[in-house]
Amino acid sequence: METKHQVHNLIILDESGSMESIKKTIIEGFNEIVQTVKGIEKEFPEQKHFISLVTFNGYGQKILHFIDPVSKLEQIDEKRYQPNASTPLYDAIGFSFAKLRQVVENATDYNVLVTILTDGEENASKEYTGIAIKKLIEELKLNRWTFTYIGADHDVEKFAASISITNTIHFQKNEANMKAMFARESNSRANYSQKIREKKDTSDDFYKDDDSKK
């Protein structure tokens, strides 16, 4: 039996209080990503896609999905995503990476695509520092992990660069802009799977191919 190439889609989603105003659009956007990845898996039958979704705020991290086959994934709703409290972003990143790393560390035929989505900078972490996260990301980049950072209400490129992430999207908190952002994100996922098929470098320029079409 042929073993399929595993693609792990890890989404780290801010659930702090300031996300309340865009909760509906965020939920719709995540559910759209799920549908996109389902379509990608059909288009690239040699790949098996998994989704892990971790949300976070000052009360801790919540694992809504962990290595769930995208074909069996259900949508999230307002009962499962309830913004509140502060933004311990570094702790959420460190927690999520450690969990998924345990799963893939002995695998050979895989890629990991990390998407961090937040509307604010770090302000409450207790276990991880920015320096520690930067070092971790630089290490994981050498092992087929690709990192993207989508943000609002702060200097997205500057913050992402501080933790060695170069693939960024800045969005504004209105429905039209966010729908365009999620559409761009979805297109880039298809390009990413094409690169995996062609055995091309997937580490950087995640959104570059999409830019050329605009």
N, C-alpha and C positions, 0 to 999 in steps of 0.2 A: 504494500500500500504506500502510495507516494505521500510524503510529508509536506504539508503546505508551509509556506513562509509566513511566520507570525508577525502581525503588525499590531502593536499595543498602542492604543490611543488613550493617553492619560490626560484628563482634564481637571485642572485645579481651579475651582470656582469660588470667588469671593461671596460670602454670605453675611457680610457685615451690614450694619444698619443703613449705611448710605446707599446700598443697592436696592432698597425698598422701592424707590421711585421708578425703577426700571425692571422690577421683578417679572412682570408679565412678558416683556420682550426677551429677557434673558431665558426664561423657561421655553418660549417659542424657539429661540435660537439654538438652545441645546437640543431640543427635539428635532430641529432641522438638521443639525450635525449628525444625529443618529441616522436619519433617513439618507443623508449623503453617504455615510460610511456603508450603510446597507447596499446602496447602489454601487459603490466602489467595489465592494466584495464580489458582486455579480459581474462587474466589468473585468475584474482581475481574479479569476477563479483559482489561480495558483496561490493567492494570499488568503489567510484567515485573520479576520480583524476582531480585536477584543476592545472593549471600552471599560475604563476605570474612571469613575467620577468621584472626586473628593471635594466637599464644600467645607468652608472654614469661617470661623469668627472667634470672638473672645471667649466663647464657651468651649472651644475645641474644634476638632475635625470630625466630619461625618462622612462615612464611606457609603455613598448611594449605589455605586456599582464597583465591583472589583473583578477584573479579568472576565467580564461577562461577554460571551459570544454576541456580536452585534445582531445576529439573526434572531436572537431571543429577547432582545432588549425592549423594555416597555418605556413609555414616555414618563417624564417627571411632571409633577403638577405643583400647585401652590401649597399643598399639604406637606410636600417633601422639601420644598425650598422656601425658607422663612427668614429673611434677612434680619439681623440683630447684632448689636455689640460692635466690638473693635476689629482691627485688621492684623492678626499675627501671621503675616504672609510668609516669613522665613520658616516658621515652625510648620506651616502647612506644606511648604515645598519639601522640606527635609523629611517630614513624616511620609509623604506620598512617594518620594524617591526611594526611601529605605524599604517600603513595602513592596514596590514593584521590582526593585533591584533583586530582592531575594528570589523572585520568580524567574527572572531572565538570566541570572548570573551564570547558570550552567548550560544555557541554550546557545546554539550556534547559528540558527537560521531565523533571524528576527530583526525588526526595527522597532524603536520606540519613538512616538511623536508626542511631545508634551505641549499642552496649551494652558497657559496661565491667564485667567481673565479676572480683572480687578478694576475698581474705580478709585483706588487710593493706594498710597505707599504704605509700606510696613509701619506699624506703630505699637505692636503689643507682644512680639515674640519673646519667649523666655529660654528656649532650648537651643535655637540656632541663631547665628549672626550672619550678616551679609557676606562677610569674608568666607565663612564656612560654606555658604550656599554657592558662592562664586567658584570656589575650589572644587566643589562637588560637580557642578555643571561642566566645568572644564574637563574633569576626569571622565564624566559620562559621555561627553561629545566624542571621545575616542572609541566608544563602544556602540556606535550606531544609534545614539540618542540624539534627537533633534528637538530644539526648544523654540517655542514661540511665546510672545507676550502681547496680550491685548489689553489696553487700558484706557481710562478716562480720568479727567479731573486732576492730572499730574503730568509731569514731564516724562512721558512714557519711554522715549528713546534713551534719555539720560539714566533713568532708573534701571531699565533693562540692561543697558551697557554695564552698569555697576555690578551686575551678577553674570556678565559674559553672555547675554542673549542679544543677538543682532536682528532676529526676525520679529518685527513689531508692527502693530496696527494701533493707531490712536482713534478712538471713537467719541462722538458727542452723544450726550444723553437725550436723544430724541429718536422716535421710532423709525423714521426714514433712514437716518444715518446708521442706526444699529442693524437694520435689515440689510443695508448695503455691505456693512462690515461682515455679517454672517455669510452673505452670498460670496464675498471675496474669500473668506476663510474656507468655505466649502470647495470652491474652485481650486484652491491651492492644495487641498487634500488629494484631489484627483491627480494633480501634477506630481505630487509626492509619490503616490503609488506607481505612477508611470516611471518615475526615476528608479524606484526599487526594481521594477521589472527590467529596466535597461541597465541595472547595476551601476547607476550614476551616483555621484556624491549627493547625499541628502542633508548634509550638516547645516548648510547656510543657504541664503537666498530662497527661503521658503515661499515668500510672497512675490519674488522677482518676476517669475514667468507670468503671473497674473497681471502685474503692472504693465507688461508689454501689450496686453490686450485692451487696455483702457483707452 
